[in-house]
Amino acid sequence: WAQTLNTLAAAYADRIRGDRADNIEEAIAFYEQALTVRTQESMPIEWAQTLNNLAVAYRNRIRGDRASNVEKAIAAYEQALTVMTQAAMPVNWATTMMNLAAAYHNRIRGDRAENLEQAIATYKQALTVRTQAAMPVVWAQTLNNLANAYRNRIRGDRADNIEEAIAFYEQALTVRTQESMPIEWAQTLNNLAIAYRNRIRGDRAENVEKAIAFYEQVLTVITFEELPELWAIVMSNLALVYQNRVEGDRADNLQTAIHYTQQALSVFTQQAYPLIWAQQQSHLAQLYGDPAIREYRQAIQILEQTHQFLLQTRLDLDLLATVIFELAELYHITGRLEPARLLLKDAQRLYQRLNQPEQETAVLATLGNLEVQMGLTDRAAIHLQSALEYYRTHNRGNRAMEVEKVLGFLK
C-alpha cells in the first residue's frame, strides 16, 4: 500500500495535465500517507527515499509560504541523510546532497550569502561521488547547478564568480550536447547566456550579443508547443537581456523586452504560477516606466494590480516591498505626491521588518527628497539624516554626497 502511494505521489509530482499546484498538493498528501507505514524503524531505506521525494515536492510547492516550504524541504533532506550516508549508499547520498544544495540555493530564511556558500560546499561534496568518469550525466547536472550557485554568489569577487560559472557551464556542455541531451543542453545554454548577460570581464556589448545568440539557439529546442514552461523562462531571460542591450536603439530594445515579457506571461498566469506572475508583472511595469518608453499609466495599472495581489496573498514580502517602492516612484513621477509619500512609508516599514537596511535607506532617501518637494522640510531632514548616517557608516561615498547636497539646501 505504501509503495503504491509513493508511486502515485511521484506520478502527481511529475504530472503535466491538470493544475500544477493541485498536483503537487496531491503528491505531498500521498507521500505523507506513505510515511505512516514507511517508518524509520521498520523500513529505514524506503523511509529515507520517501522523505527525499517529499522534500522535492516541498521544494517545488506553489501553495503555502515559500520560505516555510523550503525549510520543510531542507529538514526532510537532512532526515533522509541520516540513513542515506556516503559510506552505506553513496549514489543516493550524492543525489540527496545535490537536492539539499539546491534547497540551500533557493533558501529565503537565514543569511543569503551563507546559504549560497552552503549550497556550493554541498554541490562539491556531491561531486566526490558524481564524477565525470563514473557518472557523466549526473556529473554534468551537478556542474550546471554548481555554476548557478557561483553565478549568484555574494561572497568572493563578483567577476571571478561569474568566470567560474561560465567555466562550469562549458564543462557541463561537453556532456550535455544538443545531439545526445537536447533539453539539458538547452537548459545549460540558457544558464550560460545568463552568465554572459551578467559578465563583468570582456566587452559589455559583445557579452550581451553572445547571450542573445545563446538564447536563440535554445529556442531551436525549447518551443512553446513542447515545453511551455521552459519556453516562458527563455522569454523572460530574453526580456532581461534586451532591457540591458548596448547595441541598437534603446526604445526598440525595450519594446522587444516588453514583447518577450508578455510572451512569458502567456504561460506564467496568475492562477498557475502566482509568484512568477507577480515577478513578471513587476518587470513589465519597469519596462513601461523606463524613461525611453514613459508609458506611466500602463506601468501604474500593472503595479496596482500586483500590489493588491501580493497584499492579499503575502506570497513574497520582498517582492511586495519592491512593488510598493516602484509604485511610489511612479506616483511621484506622475505628480501624485501624497499617495507616493504614504507608499514610501509602507515600503520603509516593510524593509525594516525584513531587516534590509540598504533598501530601507534607499526608501528613506527617496522619501526625504519627496518631502522636500512637498514642503515638509522637518520630516525630510529627519529621513535624509538617517540615510546619510547609514551611507557614511557603510562607505557609500557617492550616495552620501547626494544626500548631503539636499540637506545643505534645507539649511
Secondary structure, DSSP 8 states (H G I E B T S, - for coil): -HHHHHHHHHHHHH--SS-HHHHHHHHHHHHHHHTTTS-TTT-HHHHHHHHHHHHHHHHT--SS-HHHHHHHHHHHHHHHTTTS-TTT-HHHHHHHHHHHHHHHHT--SS-HHHHHHHHHHHHHHHTTTS-TTT-HHHHHHHHHHHHHHHHT--SS-HHHHHHHHHHHHHHHTTTS-TTT-HHHHHHHHHHHHHHHHT--SS-HHHHHHHHHHHHHHHTTT--TTT-HHHHHHHHHHHHHHHHT--SS-HHHHHHHHHHHHHHHHTTS-TTT-HHHHHHHHHHHHHHHTSTTT--HHHHHHHHHHHHHHHHHH-S-HHHHHHHHHHHHHHHHHTT-HHHHHHHHHHHHHHHHHTT-HHHHHHHHHHHHHHHHHHT-HHHHHHHHHHHHHHHHHTT-HHHHHHHHHHHHHH-
